[in-house]
Amino acid sequence: MSRKERVLKKRYAIFCEGDTEYNYIDKMRKNQGVELVLKPINMHGGGYSNFLRQIKKEAQSNYLAKFIIVDADRIKTIPGEQENFIKLLEYCKLQNDKGNTPHFLIADNPDFEYAACLHDIEYKGQDTKNFIVNVWKFKDIAAFKSNEDVYEFLNSGNKSYGNLLDFIRKQDKLVSNKYEIKKKTFDIIIKQTDYDQDRLYLRQYRGDDSLTQEQMIDILIQGRATPQTRKKITITERKLNKFFLAYYTQPEIERIIVGLLEQWKQEHESEEQSNA
């Protein structure tokens, strides 16, 4: 009597921020037939440093890899989080350099809601909250984030994780991991983990409340043209890249700049009328 062939299950640890990510990954696990050990961590109680503490506490080593999924928006919105993010990143790089269990740091840039919208072929860079409520017809963001069937929803109709992958493969990454998989043993080796220091700096700069819209316009156009003289102003791609991440399309960039100029014009017309 021959023995039954033993099926080796693939085990991964996935550290994620909250319920939405957990529900998505859990349903993905069931659909893909892999064994995932999920470690949902609510970052509201400590941010990136909380992730780092929890990862260090995780003693099990029988994982093929560990995935740490964080929202990148905290880098620009919470004081001190840029430094904490870099500490988390450096810890992951150290584990990979030592040849320990591979640590993949994945930054949803800016957040999971944006990554979710990229599943939809109809999404063209609109405000994510408006798209989720007005197009997907959720009552509000809280209703979307609490949906236990989020994986099925994001992989139905014109929506699929294939659309997400097609988009992000073309974009520059805040964090990127170069890795190799040995097919026979399924050993995973991370050869290099990189992060874009300029984009980390820009995220903090763009989130600075002291940078008013008027100041941003001045920076974009490198000085105001006088009303009497109509000059042709060319903004180089290099300058635009300081303010717009790679996923912005040309029409979106033009719309944002025109919108800011309209607001600037209205504010200055109001000032002139009040000073008259």
C-alpha positions as CSV (number, residue, x, y, z in Angstrom):
1,M,0.0,0.0,0.0
2,S,1.6,3.3,-1.1
3,R,1.8,6.2,1.2
4,K,-0.2,9.3,0.5
5,E,1.9,12.1,-0.7
6,R,2.3,14.8,2.0
7,V,1.2,18.2,0.9
8,L,3.4,20.9,2.3
9,K,1.4,24.0,3.1
10,K,3.0,27.3,2.6
11,R,3.0,29.4,5.7
12,Y,3.4,33.2,5.7
13,A,3.0,35.7,8.5
14,I,1.2,38.9,7.4
15,F,1.2,41.9,9.6
16,C,-1.5,44.3,8.6
17,E,-3.1,47.5,9.9
18,G,-6.7,46.6,10.6
19,D,-10.0,45.0,9.6
20,T,-10.2,45.9,5.9
21,E,-6.7,44.5,5.1
22,Y,-7.4,41.4,7.3
23,N,-10.7,40.6,5.6
24,Y,-9.1,41.0,2.2
25,I,-6.1,38.8,3.0
26,D,-8.2,36.2,4.8
27,K,-10.5,35.7,1.8
28,M,-7.5,35.7,-0.6
29,R,-6.0,32.9,1.5
30,K,-9.1,30.8,1.2
31,N,-9.3,31.4,-2.6
32,Q,-5.6,30.8,-3.3
33,G,-5.3,27.7,-1.0
34,V,-2.3,28.8,1.0
35,E,-1.9,28.8,4.8
36,L,-1.5,32.3,6.1
37,V,-1.0,33.3,9.7
38,L,-2.5,36.7,10.0
39,K,-1.3,39.2,12.5
40,P,-3.6,42.2,12.3
41,I,-2.2,45.2,14.2
42,N,-4.1,48.4,14.8
43,M,-1.6,51.1,14.2
44,H,-3.7,53.8,15.9
45,G,-2.2,52.8,19.2
46,G,1.5,53.3,18.3
47,G,2.1,53.7,14.6
48,Y,5.1,52.1,12.8
49,S,6.8,51.6,16.1
50,N,4.0,49.3,17.2
51,F,4.6,47.3,14.1
52,L,8.2,47.0,14.9
53,R,7.6,45.9,18.5
54,Q,5.1,43.2,17.4
55,I,7.4,41.9,14.7
56,K,10.2,41.5,17.2
57,K,7.9,39.7,19.5
58,E,7.0,37.2,16.8
59,A,9.3,34.3,17.6
60,Q,8.1,31.6,15.2
61,S,10.6,31.0,12.4
62,N,8.7,28.3,10.3
63,Y,7.4,30.9,7.9
64,L,8.5,31.2,4.3
65,A,8.2,34.9,4.6
66,K,6.8,37.7,6.6
67,F,4.8,40.5,5.0
68,I,4.4,43.9,6.8
69,I,1.7,45.9,5.2
70,V,1.4,49.6,6.3
71,D,-0.3,52.7,5.1
72,A,2.2,55.3,3.9
73,D,0.0,58.3,4.7
74,R,1.2,58.4,8.3
75,I,4.7,59.4,7.1
76,K,3.4,62.9,6.2
77,T,0.5,63.3,8.6
78,I,1.9,62.2,12.0
79,P,5.0,64.0,13.5
80,G,7.9,61.6,14.1
81,E,6.4,58.8,11.9
82,Q,9.0,59.3,9.1
83,E,11.7,58.4,11.5
84,N,9.7,55.4,12.9
85,F,9.1,54.2,9.3
86,I,12.8,54.3,8.5
87,K,13.5,52.3,11.7
88,L,11.0,49.7,10.7
89,L,12.5,49.6,7.2
90,E,16.0,49.3,8.5
91,Y,15.0,46.4,10.8
92,C,13.5,44.5,7.8
93,K,16.6,45.2,5.7
94,L,18.8,43.8,8.5
95,Q,16.8,40.6,8.8
96,N,17.1,40.1,5.0
97,D,20.8,40.9,5.0
98,K,21.4,38.3,7.7
99,G,19.6,35.6,5.7
100,N,16.8,35.3,8.3
101,T,13.1,34.8,7.4
102,P,12.5,37.3,4.5
103,H,10.7,40.5,5.7
104,F,8.8,42.2,2.9
105,L,7.8,45.8,3.9
106,I,4.9,46.9,1.7
107,A,3.7,50.5,1.8
108,D,0.2,51.2,0.6
109,N,0.8,54.6,-0.9
110,P,-1.0,56.5,0.4
111,D,-3.4,53.9,1.9
112,F,-5.5,50.8,1.4
113,E,-8.4,52.7,0.1
114,Y,-6.3,53.9,-2.8
115,A,-5.0,50.3,-3.5
116,A,-8.6,49.1,-3.4
117,C,-9.7,51.7,-6.0
118,L,-7.0,50.6,-8.3
119,H,-8.8,47.2,-8.6
120,D,-11.4,49.0,-10.6
121,I,-10.7,49.6,-14.3
122,E,-13.0,52.7,-14.1
123,Y,-10.9,54.4,-11.5
124,K,-8.9,57.2,-13.0
125,G,-7.3,58.9,-10.0
126,Q,-10.4,60.5,-8.5
127,D,-10.7,61.2,-4.7
128,T,-10.9,57.7,-3.2
129,K,-13.6,58.5,-0.7
130,N,-15.9,60.0,-3.3
131,F,-15.3,57.1,-5.6
132,I,-16.1,54.5,-2.9
133,V,-19.3,56.3,-1.9
134,N,-20.5,57.6,-5.2
135,V,-19.4,54.9,-7.6
136,W,-19.4,51.8,-5.5
137,K,-22.4,53.1,-3.5
138,F,-21.1,52.4,0.0
139,K,-22.8,54.5,2.7
140,D,-19.5,55.8,3.9
141,I,-15.9,54.8,4.2
142,A,-16.6,53.1,7.5
143,A,-19.1,50.8,5.8
144,F,-16.5,49.9,3.1
145,K,-13.8,49.2,5.6
146,S,-16.0,46.9,7.7
147,N,-17.1,44.9,4.7
148,E,-16.0,41.3,5.4
149,D,-16.5,40.4,1.7
150,V,-14.2,43.1,0.5
151,Y,-12.0,40.6,-1.4
152,E,-15.0,39.2,-3.4
153,F,-16.2,42.8,-4.0
154,L,-12.8,44.0,-5.3
155,N,-12.6,40.9,-7.6
156,S,-16.0,41.1,-9.3
157,G,-17.2,42.7,-12.5
158,N,-14.6,45.1,-13.9
159,K,-12.6,44.9,-10.7
160,S,-9.7,42.6,-10.0
161,Y,-6.3,42.5,-8.3
162,G,-4.9,42.1,-11.8
163,N,-5.8,45.7,-12.6
164,L,-4.0,46.7,-9.4
165,L,-0.9,44.8,-10.3
166,D,-0.9,46.1,-13.9
167,F,-0.9,49.7,-12.5
168,I,1.7,49.4,-9.8
169,R,4.2,47.5,-11.9
170,K,4.5,50.6,-14.1
171,Q,5.0,53.0,-11.1
172,D,8.0,54.0,-9.0
173,K,7.8,52.4,-5.6
174,L,8.3,54.0,-2.2
175,V,9.7,50.7,-1.1
176,S,10.9,48.0,-3.4
177,N,12.2,44.4,-2.8
178,K,14.3,42.5,-5.2
179,Y,13.9,38.8,-4.5
180,E,14.4,35.3,-5.8
181,I,12.3,32.2,-5.3
182,K,13.8,28.7,-5.6
183,K,11.0,26.7,-7.1
184,K,11.9,23.2,-5.8
185,T,12.2,24.2,-2.1
186,F,10.2,27.5,-2.4
187,D,12.9,29.2,-0.4
188,I,12.6,33.0,-0.8
189,I,15.7,35.2,-0.7
190,I,15.4,39.0,-0.7
191,K,18.5,40.3,-2.4
192,Q,17.9,44.0,-1.9
193,T,15.4,46.3,-0.2
194,D,15.4,49.9,-1.5
195,Y,13.4,53.0,-0.6
196,D,13.1,56.4,-2.3
197,Q,14.5,58.9,0.1
198,D,13.4,61.9,-2.0
199,R,9.8,60.7,-2.0
200,L,9.9,60.2,1.8
201,Y,11.1,63.8,2.1
202,L,8.4,65.0,-0.3
203,R,5.6,63.3,1.5
204,Q,6.6,65.2,4.6
205,Y,7.0,68.4,2.7
206,R,3.6,68.1,0.9
207,G,1.9,67.4,4.2
208,D,3.4,70.5,5.9
209,D,0.4,72.7,6.9
210,S,2.7,75.8,6.7
211,L,2.9,75.3,2.9
212,T,-0.2,77.2,1.8
213,Q,-1.8,76.8,-1.6
214,E,-0.6,80.2,-2.6
215,Q,3.0,79.2,-1.8
216,M,2.6,76.0,-3.7
217,I,1.4,77.9,-6.8
218,D,4.4,80.3,-6.5
219,I,6.7,77.3,-6.4
220,L,5.0,75.6,-9.3
221,I,5.2,78.6,-11.7
222,Q,8.4,79.9,-10.3
223,G,7.1,83.4,-9.8
224,R,3.9,85.2,-10.8
225,A,3.4,86.8,-14.2
226,T,2.1,90.3,-14.1
227,P,-1.5,90.8,-15.4
228,Q,-0.3,93.2,-18.2
229,T,2.2,90.7,-19.7
230,R,1.2,87.3,-21.0
231,K,4.3,85.1,-20.9
232,K,4.6,81.5,-21.9
233,I,5.6,79.5,-18.8
234,T,7.0,76.1,-19.2
235,I,7.2,73.8,-16.1
236,T,9.7,71.1,-16.5
237,E,8.9,67.4,-15.7
238,R,11.6,67.5,-13.1
239,K,9.9,70.3,-11.2
240,L,6.5,68.7,-11.5
241,N,7.8,65.5,-10.1
242,K,8.6,67.3,-6.9
243,F,4.9,67.7,-6.2
244,F,3.1,64.9,-8.1
245,L,3.8,61.3,-7.5
246,A,4.2,59.0,-10.5
247,Y,0.6,57.8,-10.6
248,Y,-0.8,61.2,-11.5
249,T,-1.7,61.5,-15.2
250,Q,-1.1,64.7,-17.2
251,P,-4.9,65.7,-17.2
252,E,-5.0,65.2,-13.4
253,I,-1.9,67.4,-13.0
254,E,-3.4,70.1,-15.2
255,R,-6.7,70.0,-13.4
256,I,-5.0,70.3,-10.0
257,I,-2.9,73.3,-11.1
258,V,-5.8,75.1,-12.7
259,G,-7.9,74.5,-9.6
260,L,-5.3,76.0,-7.4
261,L,-4.9,78.9,-9.7
262,E,-8.6,79.5,-9.7
263,Q,-8.7,79.5,-5.9
264,W,-5.7,81.8,-5.8
265,K,-7.4,84.2,-8.2
266,Q,-10.6,84.2,-6.2
267,E,-8.7,84.9,-2.9
268,H,-6.8,87.8,-4.4
269,E,-9.8,89.3,-6.1
270,S,-11.5,89.2,-2.7
271,E,-8.5,90.9,-1.1
272,E,-8.5,93.6,-3.7
273,Q,-12.3,94.3,-3.3
274,S,-11.9,94.5,0.5
275,N,-8.9,96.9,0.2
276,A,-10.7,99.1,-2.4
